[in-house]
């Protein structure tokens, strides 16, 4: 039976009969009380429970195998999701960087205009200081008046 001959050369009934014969040869009364017959309802129920347990084990093994097959698929799905999310974040970051660059350029342009206006105002103040008696009009504040006397 250990070598896979269960049911071919020896059956559970053969083993039972051999055990019963051994007890009889030993001279013990009621050999059936020492061993359970494979044909008894209890033995049938035990065999059925053993078969159900084996089926459950097989189902669990099959489920485990299926889950092991699912793991690489799930890993690939997670990687794909991560790649998509990474691309979205990069795209959003690039858009935000471009927006910030545009805002920076606008601010720089405004700063340049203000610096230019201050430089012009400083030149006017310097000219006023140089020609102390003849004030030069403020061209930034009064552009129409500045054109008239300078010509």
N, CA, C and O atoms as a DFTB+ gen file, in Angstrom:
604 C
 N C O
     1  1       0.823      -1.197       0.000
     2  2       0.000       0.000       0.000
     3  2       0.863       1.255       0.000
     4  3       0.490       2.253      -0.617
     5  1       2.023       1.226       0.687
     6  2       2.893       2.382       0.710
     7  2       3.535       2.625      -0.647
     8  3       3.970       3.742      -0.930
     9  1       3.601       1.626      -1.470
    10  2       4.209       1.765      -2.777
    11  2       3.167       2.022      -3.868
    12  3       3.471       1.858      -5.050
    13  1       1.962       2.415      -3.505
    14  2       0.949       2.757      -4.483
    15  2       0.100       1.593      -4.935
    16  3      -0.588       1.704      -5.950
    17  1       0.118       0.499      -4.236
    18  2      -0.651      -0.669      -4.657
    19  2      -2.021      -0.718      -3.971
    20  3      -2.697      -1.746      -4.009
    21  1      -2.421       0.366      -3.358
    22  2      -3.705       0.430      -2.678
    23  2      -4.828       0.162      -3.674
    24  3      -4.964       0.878      -4.667
    25  1      -5.619      -0.847      -3.417
    26  2      -6.744      -1.185      -4.272
    27  2      -6.392      -2.140      -5.400
    28  3      -7.291      -2.643      -6.073
    29  1      -5.118      -2.404      -5.624
    30  2      -4.726      -3.318      -6.696
    31  2      -4.429      -4.699      -6.109
    32  3      -5.076      -5.689      -6.452
    33  1      -3.445      -4.743      -5.226
    34  2      -3.112      -6.014      -4.581
    35  2      -3.814      -6.168      -3.236
    36  3      -4.186      -7.276      -2.848
    37  1      -3.991      -5.075      -2.538
    38  2      -4.550      -5.106      -1.187
    39  2      -5.636      -4.030      -1.090
    40  3      -5.454      -2.902      -1.546
    41  1      -6.751      -4.400      -0.496
    42  2      -7.828      -3.447      -0.245
    43  2      -7.994      -3.305       1.264
    44  3      -7.484      -4.136       2.015
    45  1      -8.691      -2.276       1.721
    46  2      -8.933      -2.146       3.152
    47  2      -9.648      -3.386       3.727
    48  3      -9.406      -3.755       4.876
    49  1     -10.506      -4.016       2.952
    50  2     -11.211      -5.209       3.418
    51  2     -10.236      -6.369       3.620
    52  3     -10.370      -7.119       4.587
    53  1      -9.242      -6.532       2.710
    54  2      -8.223      -7.577       2.868
    55  2      -7.431      -7.374       4.163
    56  3      -7.174      -8.324       4.902
    57  1      -7.055      -6.140       4.420
    58  2      -6.287      -5.847       5.631
    59  2      -7.122      -6.172       6.861
    60  3      -6.623      -6.761       7.821
    61  1      -8.388      -5.788       6.829
    62  2      -9.285      -6.051       7.958
    63  2      -9.392      -7.567       8.216
    64  3      -9.293      -8.024       9.355
    65  1      -9.591      -8.315       7.151
    66  2      -9.721      -9.769       7.307
    67  2      -8.430     -10.401       7.853
    68  3      -8.486     -11.338       8.649
    69  1      -7.278      -9.888       7.425
    70  2      -5.997     -10.387       7.921
    71  2      -5.858     -10.111       9.411
    72  3      -5.413     -10.979      10.162
    73  1      -6.227      -8.937       9.837
    74  2      -6.151      -8.584      11.259
    75  2      -7.098      -9.454      12.094
    76  3      -6.735      -9.920      13.174
    77  1      -8.294      -9.663      11.590
    78  2      -9.266     -10.507      12.300
    79  2      -8.714     -11.934      12.424
    80  3      -8.804     -12.550      13.486
    81  1      -8.140     -12.455      11.321
    82  2      -7.571     -13.805      11.356
    83  2      -6.417     -13.900      12.360
    84  3      -6.284     -14.910      13.050
    85  1      -5.592     -12.869      12.445
    86  2      -4.491     -12.870      13.402
    87  2      -5.002     -12.919      14.845
    88  3      -4.446     -13.622      15.689
    89  1      -6.064     -12.166      15.110
    90  2      -6.634     -12.142      16.467
    91  2      -7.227     -13.530      16.783
    92  3      -7.071     -14.031      17.897
    93  1      -7.891     -14.135      15.821
    94  2      -8.468     -15.473      16.036
    95  2      -7.361     -16.488      16.309
    96  3      -7.487     -17.330      17.197
    97  1      -6.268     -16.400      15.531
    98  2      -5.166     -17.341      15.739
    99  2      -4.502     -17.121      17.098
   100  3      -3.932     -18.045      17.678
   101  1      -4.582     -15.884      17.599
   102  2      -4.033     -15.609      18.918
   103  2      -4.938     -16.146      20.010
   104  3      -4.542     -16.185      21.174
   105  1      -6.150     -16.562      19.656
   106  2      -7.068     -17.151      20.602
   107  2      -7.904     -16.148      21.371
   108  3      -8.515     -16.496      22.382
   109  1      -7.940     -14.913      20.909
   110  2      -8.756     -13.902      21.605
   111  2     -10.197     -13.985      21.105
   112  3     -10.440     -14.173      19.913
   113  1     -11.148     -13.843      22.026
   114  2     -12.548     -13.894      21.609
   115  2     -12.968     -12.570      20.960
   116  3     -12.359     -11.535      21.226
   117  1     -13.965     -12.594      20.141
   118  2     -14.580     -11.431      19.466
   119  2     -13.552     -10.544      18.784
   120  3     -13.371      -9.393      19.183
   121  1     -12.876     -11.057      17.760
   122  2     -11.855     -10.248      17.092
   123  2     -12.430      -8.996      16.435
   124  3     -11.689      -8.041      16.204
   125  1     -13.712      -8.970      16.132
   126  2     -14.344      -7.793      15.505
   127  2     -14.352      -6.590      16.441
   128  3     -14.480      -5.452      15.988
   129  1     -14.214      -6.836      17.748
   130  2     -14.232      -5.722      18.697
   131  2     -12.898      -4.968      18.714
   132  3     -12.823      -3.868      19.262
   133  1     -11.851      -5.541      18.124
   134  2     -10.542      -4.884      18.100
   135  2     -10.338      -3.995      16.872
   136  3      -9.566      -3.037      16.902
   137  1     -11.039      -4.328      15.808
   138  2     -10.852      -3.612      14.545
   139  2     -12.205      -3.210      13.972
   140  3     -13.213      -3.888      14.174
   141  1     -12.202      -2.111      13.266
   142  2     -13.448      -1.640      12.655
   143  2     -13.499      -2.103      11.207
   144  3     -12.529      -1.954      10.463
   145  1     -14.607      -2.650      10.824
   146  2     -14.777      -3.143       9.459
   147  2     -14.851      -1.974       8.480
   148  3     -15.538      -0.989       8.750
   149  1     -14.155      -2.067       7.350
   150  2     -14.237      -1.008       6.336
   151  2     -15.656      -0.858       5.778
   152  3     -15.977       0.182       5.203
   153  1     -16.502      -1.863       5.934
   154  2     -17.876      -1.796       5.430
   155  2     -18.826      -1.162       6.440
   156  3     -19.986      -0.925       6.105
   157  1     -18.377      -0.877       7.672
   158  2     -19.256      -0.325       8.708
   159  2     -19.607       1.126       8.373
   160  3     -18.846       1.805       7.683
   161  1     -20.766       1.606       8.864
   162  2     -21.155       3.001       8.606
   163  2     -20.122       4.003       9.134
   164  3     -19.878       5.040       8.517
   165  1     -19.522       3.677      10.284
   166  2     -18.522       4.591      10.845
   167  2     -17.307       4.700       9.918
   168  3     -16.801       5.793       9.666
   169  1     -16.854       3.557       9.419
   170  2     -15.706       3.554       8.514
   171  2     -16.043       4.261       7.210
   172  3     -15.217       4.987       6.656
   173  1     -17.262       4.046       6.722
   174  2     -17.693       4.726       5.491
   175  2     -17.716       6.240       5.704
   176  3     -17.276       7.008       4.848
   177  1     -18.236       6.651       6.854
   178  2     -18.306       8.084       7.158
   179  2     -16.882       8.667       7.282
   180  3     -16.606       9.753       6.773
   181  1     -15.989       7.937       7.958
   182  2     -14.607       8.401       8.090
   183  2     -13.938       8.507       6.725
   184  3     -13.209       9.464       6.462
   185  1     -14.183       7.527       5.854
   186  2     -13.609       7.556       4.506
   187  2     -14.157       8.738       3.717
   188  3     -13.436       9.399       2.970
   189  1     -15.456       8.989       3.902
   190  2     -16.078      10.111       3.200
   191  2     -15.498      11.436       3.708
   192  3     -15.224      12.338       2.916
   193  1     -15.313      11.551       5.023
   194  2     -14.724      12.775       5.585
   195  2     -13.287      12.969       5.092
   196  3     -12.863      14.087       4.798
   197  1     -12.556      11.868       5.010
   198  2     -11.185      11.932       4.517
   199  2     -11.163      12.402       3.062
   200  3     -10.323      13.211       2.667
   201  1     -12.114      11.871       2.267
   202  2     -12.197      12.260       0.864
   203  2     -12.570      13.743       0.739
   204  3     -12.017      14.456      -0.098
   205  1     -13.519      14.205       1.581
   206  2     -13.908      15.617       1.553
   207  2     -12.729      16.508       1.954
   208  3     -12.499      17.558       1.355
   209  1     -11.989      16.073       2.974
   210  2     -10.824      16.841       3.400
   211  2      -9.790      16.913       2.279
   212  3      -9.169      17.954       2.061
   213  1      -9.613      15.808       1.575
   214  2      -8.668      15.793       0.452
   215  2      -9.144      16.726      -0.660
   216  3      -8.336      17.417      -1.280
   217  1     -10.448      16.749      -0.912
   218  2     -10.994      17.652      -1.920
   219  2     -10.794      19.107      -1.508
   220  3     -10.435      19.953      -2.328
   221  1     -11.029      19.387      -0.228
   222  2     -10.828      20.751       0.260
   223  2      -9.363      21.158       0.135
   224  3      -9.057      22.286      -0.251
   225  1      -8.473      20.246       0.457
   226  2      -7.046      20.522       0.312
   227  2      -6.701      20.797      -1.150
   228  3      -5.926      21.701      -1.459
   229  1      -7.286      20.008      -2.035
   230  2      -7.035      20.208      -3.464
   231  2      -7.567      21.563      -3.922
   232  3      -6.919      22.265      -4.698
   233  1      -8.753      21.922      -3.434
   234  2      -9.322      23.224      -3.788
   235  2      -8.448      24.354      -3.250
   236  3      -8.191      25.337      -3.945
   237  1      -7.994      24.203      -2.000
   238  2      -7.125      25.228      -1.429
   239  2      -5.819      25.344      -2.215
   240  3      -5.327      26.446      -2.455
   241  1      -5.269      24.209      -2.611
   242  2      -4.044      24.223      -3.404
   243  2      -4.283      24.900      -4.753
   244  3      -3.442      25.656      -5.239
   245  1      -5.440      24.617      -5.350
   246  2      -5.773      25.225      -6.631
   247  2      -5.948      26.739      -6.471
   248  3      -5.476      27.513      -7.305
   249  1      -6.625      27.156      -5.403
   250  2      -6.808      28.588      -5.152
   251  2      -5.458      29.272      -4.911
   252  3      -5.213      30.375      -5.397
   253  1      -4.596      28.601      -4.157
   254  2      -3.265      29.162      -3.907
   255  2      -2.491      29.303      -5.209
   256  3      -1.810      30.305      -5.425
   257  1      -2.592      28.309      -6.071
   258  2      -1.908      28.371      -7.364
   259  2      -2.456      29.514      -8.209
   260  3      -1.695      30.224      -8.866
   261  1      -3.781      29.694      -8.192
   262  2      -4.389      30.780      -8.952
   263  2      -3.945      32.135      -8.400
   264  3      -3.673      33.069      -9.154
   265  1      -3.877      32.223      -7.072
   266  2      -3.431      33.475      -6.473
   267  2      -1.979      33.761      -6.825
   268  3      -1.603      34.910      -7.054
   269  1      -1.165      32.713      -6.867
   270  2       0.227      32.910      -7.252
   271  2       0.333      33.369      -8.697
   272  3       1.242      34.120      -9.052
   273  1      -0.595      32.916      -9.528
   274  2      -0.598      33.377     -10.917
   275  2      -1.077      34.826     -11.007
   276  3      -0.657      35.569     -11.894
   277  1      -1.953      35.220     -10.090
   278  2      -2.502      36.572     -10.100
   279  2      -1.492      37.603      -9.595
   280  3      -1.551      38.770      -9.982
   281  1      -0.576      37.180      -8.742
   282  2       0.369      38.130      -8.153
   283  2       1.182      38.867      -9.224
   284  3       1.259      40.094      -9.171
   285  1       1.788      38.174     -10.187
   286  2       2.537      38.929     -11.211
   287  2       1.637      39.868     -12.021
   288  3       2.049      40.968     -12.388
   289  1       0.426      39.433     -12.291
   290  2      -0.507      40.285     -13.040
   291  2      -0.827      41.535     -12.228
   292  3      -0.824      42.646     -12.758
   293  1      -1.100      41.350     -10.948
   294  2      -1.405      42.492     -10.088
   295  2      -0.193      43.412      -9.958
   296  3      -0.333      44.634      -9.924
   297  1       0.990      42.817      -9.886
   298  2       2.204      43.630      -9.804
   299  2       2.364      44.488     -11.065
   300  3       2.726      45.662     -10.983
   301  1       2.095      43.902     -12.209
   302  2       2.191      44.652     -13.460
   303  2       1.140      45.766     -13.500
   304  3       1.417      46.868     -13.973
   305  1      -0.054      45.478     -13.006
   306  2      -1.096      46.504     -12.962
   307  2      -0.679      47.657     -12.053
   308  3      -0.880      48.825     -12.386
   309  1      -0.102      47.320     -10.915
   310  2       0.353      48.353      -9.983
   311  2       1.474      49.176     -10.606
   312  3       1.502      50.400     -10.472
   313  1       2.402      48.497     -11.290
   314  2       3.478      49.214     -11.973
   315  2       2.919      50.149     -13.032
   316  3       3.358      51.292     -13.162
   317  1       1.941      49.652     -13.790
   318  2       1.338      50.475     -14.849
   319  2       0.647      51.691     -14.239
   320  3       0.777      52.804     -14.748
   321  1      -0.083      51.477     -13.155
   322  2      -0.747      52.596     -12.495
   323  2       0.278      53.601     -11.984
   324  3       0.088      54.812     -12.098
   325  1       1.362      53.085     -11.421
   326  2       2.421      53.967     -10.933
   327  2       3.046      54.768     -12.057
   328  3       3.351      55.949     -11.892
   329  1       3.238      54.127     -13.201
   330  2       3.810      54.818     -14.359
   331  2       2.875      55.911     -14.845
   332  3       3.314      57.018     -15.158
   333  1       1.590      55.601     -14.908
   334  2       0.596      56.595     -15.350
   335  2       0.556      57.763     -14.375
   336  3       0.563      58.922     -14.790
   337  1       0.515      57.463     -13.087
   338  2       0.467      58.529     -12.088
   339  2       1.744      59.371     -12.134
   340  3       1.693      60.595     -12.007
   341  1       2.864      58.719     -12.312
   342  2       4.134      59.446     -12.405
   343  2       4.123      60.383     -13.612
   344  3       4.558      61.531     -13.519
   345  1       3.629      59.889     -14.734
   346  2       3.554      60.715     -15.938
   347  2       2.614      61.900     -15.720
   348  3       2.903      63.015     -16.154
   349  1       1.492      61.655     -15.049
   350  2       0.549      62.745     -14.776
   351  2       1.192      63.797     -13.875
   352  3       1.046      64.998     -14.101
   353  1       1.901      63.331     -12.858
   354  2       2.551      64.270     -11.945
   355  2       3.617      65.071     -12.679
   356  3       3.740      66.279     -12.476
   357  1       4.394      64.396     -13.538
   358  2       5.418      65.104     -14.308
   359  2       4.786      66.141     -15.227
   360  3       5.281      67.261     -15.355
   361  1       3.683      65.750     -15.867
   362  2       3.003      66.676     -16.777
   363  2       2.463      67.889     -16.015
   364  3       2.625      69.030     -16.448
   365  1       1.823      67.629     -14.883
   366  2       1.289      68.733     -14.081
   367  2       2.413      69.623     -13.572
   368  3       2.276      70.846     -13.544
   369  1       3.525      69.011     -13.168
   370  2       4.666      69.778     -12.683
   371  2       5.247      70.642     -13.797
   372  3       5.595      71.802     -13.576
   373  1       5.348      70.071     -14.990
   374  2       5.883      70.825     -16.122
   375  2       4.977      72.016     -16.451
   376  3       5.465      73.111     -16.734
   377  1       3.663      71.800     -16.413
   378  2       2.724      72.899     -16.665
   379  2       2.858      73.979     -15.607
   380  3       2.848      75.170     -15.918
   381  1       2.985      73.562     -14.362
   382  2       3.110      74.527     -13.271
   383  2       4.423      75.299     -13.390
   384  3       4.465      76.501     -13.124
   385  1       5.489      74.613     -13.788
   386  2       6.780      75.281     -13.974
   387  2       6.681      76.311     -15.095
   388  3       7.185      77.427     -14.964
   389  1       6.037      75.939     -16.188
   390  2       5.871      76.883     -17.304
   391  2       5.039      78.093     -16.874
   392  3       5.350      79.225     -17.244
   393  1       3.992      77.854     -16.101
   394  2       3.164      78.962     -15.601
   395  2       3.990      79.883     -14.716
   396  3       3.913      81.107     -14.833
   397  1       4.785      79.281     -13.825
   398  2       5.626      80.083     -12.940
   399  2       6.688      80.854     -13.727
   400  3       7.003      81.995     -13.391
   401  1       7.241      80.234     -14.773
   402  2       8.219      80.932     -15.610
   403  2       7.579      82.119     -16.308
   404  3       8.173      83.194     -16.393
   405  1       6.354      81.921     -16.813
   406  2       5.646      83.016     -17.487
   407  2       5.351      84.149     -16.499
   408  3       5.504      85.325     -16.828
   409  1       4.930      83.785     -15.291
   410  2       4.668      84.808     -14.269
   411  2       5.961      85.522     -13.898
   412  3       5.963      86.737     -13.698
   413  1       7.053      84.784     -13.807
   414  2       8.343      85.379     -13.485
   415  2       8.781      86.348     -14.584
   416  3       9.291      87.433     -14.304
   417  1       8.574      85.942     -15.836
   418  2       8.941      86.812     -16.964
   419  2       8.108      88.091     -16.932
   420  3       8.638      89.174     -17.179
   421  1       6.834      87.986     -16.638
   422  2       5.966      89.161     -16.553
   423  2       6.413      90.076     -15.418
   424  3       6.479      91.295     -15.576
   425  1       6.715      89.474     -14.282
   426  2       7.195      90.275     -13.148
   427  2       8.526      90.944     -13.484
   428  3       8.747      92.101     -13.127
   429  1       9.403      90.228     -14.162
   430  2      10.699      90.801     -14.542
   431  2      10.492      91.969     -15.504
   432  3      11.161      92.997     -15.400
   433  1       9.560      91.798     -16.439
   434  2       9.252      92.872     -17.380
   435  2       8.726      94.099     -16.643
   436  3       9.129      95.226     -16.928
   437  1       7.827      93.867     -15.696
   438  2       7.291      94.981     -14.897
   439  2       8.402      95.656     -14.091
   440  3       8.445      96.881     -13.980
   441  1       9.300      94.838     -13.529
   442  2      10.411      95.390     -12.757
   443  2      11.314      96.232     -13.662
   444  3      11.790      97.294     -13.260
   445  1      11.543      95.753     -14.878
   446  2      12.377      96.504     -15.821
   447  2      11.737      97.846     -16.170
   448  3      12.419      98.866     -16.266
   449  1      10.413      97.828     -16.360
   450  2       9.706      99.085     -16.664
   451  2       9.793     100.056     -15.488
   452  3      10.002     101.254     -15.676
   453  1       9.631      99.536     -14.292
   454  2       9.710     100.394     -13.100
   455  2      11.135     100.926     -12.939
   456  3      11.331     102.098     -12.619
   457  1      12.130     100.058     -13.161
   458  2      13.540     100.495     -13.070
   459  2      13.829     101.587     -14.094
   460  3      14.509     102.569     -13.796
   461  1      13.308     101.403     -15.298
   462  2      13.505     102.410     -16.346
   463  2      12.869     103.737     -15.945
   464  3      13.458     104.800     -16.139
   465  1      11.656     103.667     -15.383
   466  2      10.976     104.891     -14.948
   467  2      11.761     105.562     -13.823
   468  3      11.886     106.786     -13.807
   469  1      12.282     104.793     -12.901
   470  2      13.080     105.355     -11.811
   471  2      14.380     105.968     -12.344
   472  3      14.818     107.019     -11.876
   473  1      14.993     105.293     -13.335
   474  2      16.215     105.827     -13.928
   475  2      15.948     107.174     -14.603
   476  3      16.734     108.113     -14.474
   477  1      14.826     107.254     -15.327
   478  2      14.461     108.516     -15.968
   479  2      14.210     109.598     -14.918
   480  3      14.642     110.739     -15.080
   481  1      13.527     109.243     -13.870
   482  2      13.221     110.197     -12.792
   483  2      14.516     110.667     -12.136
   484  3      14.667     111.847     -11.818
   485  1      15.459     109.725     -11.935
   486  2      16.740     110.077     -11.329
   487  2      17.511     111.033     -12.246
   488  3      18.138     111.978     -11.767
   489  1      17.469     110.794     -13.542
   490  2      18.150     111.700     -14.485
   491  2      17.535     113.086     -14.421
   492  3      18.247     114.088     -14.470
   493  1      16.220     113.144     -14.312
   494  2      15.552     114.444     -14.205
   495  2      15.949     115.158     -12.924
   496  3      16.170     116.369     -12.914
   497  1      16.035     114.394     -11.845
   498  2      16.434     115.010     -10.573
   499  2      17.875     115.505     -10.675
   500  3      18.198     116.589     -10.190
   501  1      18.733     114.714     -11.304
   502  2      20.133     115.130     -11.480
   503  2      20.220     116.371     -12.360
   504  3      21.008     117.275     -12.081
   505  1      19.415     116.422     -13.426
   506  2      19.404     117.612     -14.287
   507  2      18.888     118.828     -13.524
   508  3      19.417     119.929     -13.681
   509  1      17.889     118.643     -12.723
   510  2      17.368     119.746     -11.902
   511  2      18.432     120.229     -10.931
   512  3      18.561     121.430     -10.695
   513  1      19.186     119.307     -10.373
   514  2      20.238     119.700      -9.439
   515  2      21.358     120.425     -10.182
   516  3      21.942     121.367      -9.647
   517  1      21.663     119.998     -11.408
   518  2      22.731     120.609     -12.197
   519  2      22.349     122.019     -12.620
   520  3      23.140     122.958     -12.524
   521  1      21.130     122.138     -13.084
   522  2      20.635     123.450     -13.524
   523  2      19.700     123.961     -12.466
   524  3      18.483     123.987     -12.649
   525  1      20.267     124.362     -11.372
   526  2      19.530     124.683     -10.162
   527  2      18.464     125.737     -10.394
   528  3      17.386     125.651      -9.806
   529  1      18.713     126.663     -11.177
   530  2      17.745     127.726     -11.364
   531  2      16.663     127.395     -12.363
   532  3      15.582     127.982     -12.301
   533  1      16.903     126.490     -13.269
   534  2      15.936     126.178     -14.314
   535  2      15.454     124.732     -14.131
   536  3      16.106     123.815     -14.630
   537  1      14.348     124.503     -13.442
   538  2      13.893     123.126     -13.194
   539  2      13.454     122.428     -14.482
   540  3      12.832     123.029     -15.358
   541  1      13.798     121.146     -14.568
   542  2      13.404     120.322     -15.704
   543  2      12.095     119.632     -15.339
   544  3      11.971     119.060     -14.256
   545  1      11.117     119.688     -16.247
   546  2       9.831     119.064     -15.899
   547  2       9.936     117.537     -15.758
   548  3      10.793     116.891     -16.361
   549  1       9.047     117.001     -14.953
   550  2       8.988     115.541     -14.699
   551  2       8.291     114.872     -15.872
   552  3       7.065     114.921     -15.971
   553  1       9.068     114.236     -16.778
   554  2       8.477     113.628     -17.973
   555  2       7.669     112.389     -17.658
   556  3       6.772     112.022     -18.417
   557  1       7.968     111.754     -16.572
   558  2       7.199     110.558     -16.223
   559  2       5.821     110.964     -15.742
   560  3       4.820     110.361     -16.130
   561  1       5.763     111.984     -14.899
   562  2       4.481     112.407     -14.350
   563  2       3.725     113.284     -15.325
   564  3       2.497     113.219     -15.382
   565  1       4.444     114.125     -16.116
   566  2       3.791     115.040     -17.028
   567  2       4.431     114.942     -18.412
   568  3       5.255     115.786     -18.764
   569  1       4.068     113.926     -19.207
   570  2       4.733     113.751     -20.503
   571  2       4.480     114.897     -21.479
   572  3       5.389     115.236     -22.237
   573  1       3.316     115.503     -21.502
   574  2       3.033     116.578     -22.465
   575  2       3.821     117.817     -22.135
   576  3       4.304     118.497     -23.040
   577  1       3.963     118.125     -20.884
   578  2       4.698     119.320     -20.458
   579  2       6.184     119.128     -20.664
   580  3       6.890     120.106     -20.909
   581  1       6.686     117.913     -20.574
   582  2       8.120     117.660     -20.720
   583  2       8.580     117.871     -22.157
   584  3       9.740     118.224     -22.369
   585  1       7.749     117.677     -23.121
   586  2       8.170     117.812     -24.523
   587  2       8.295     119.272     -24.919
   588  3       9.152     119.640     -25.723
   589  1       7.468     120.065     -24.370
   590  2       7.470     121.477     -24.757
   591  2       8.744     122.217     -24.417
   592  3       9.379     122.707     -25.351
   593  1       9.186     122.352     -23.171
   594  2      10.351     123.153     -22.818
   595  2      11.665     122.543     -23.278
   596  3      12.628     123.282     -23.483
   597  1      11.750     121.226     -23.450
   598  2      13.016     120.619     -23.825
   599  2      13.376     120.913     -25.271
   600  3      14.545     120.782     -25.633
   601  1      12.456     121.291     -26.093
   602  2      12.763     121.517     -27.502
   603  2      13.224     122.893     -27.652
   604  3      13.545     123.319     -28.761
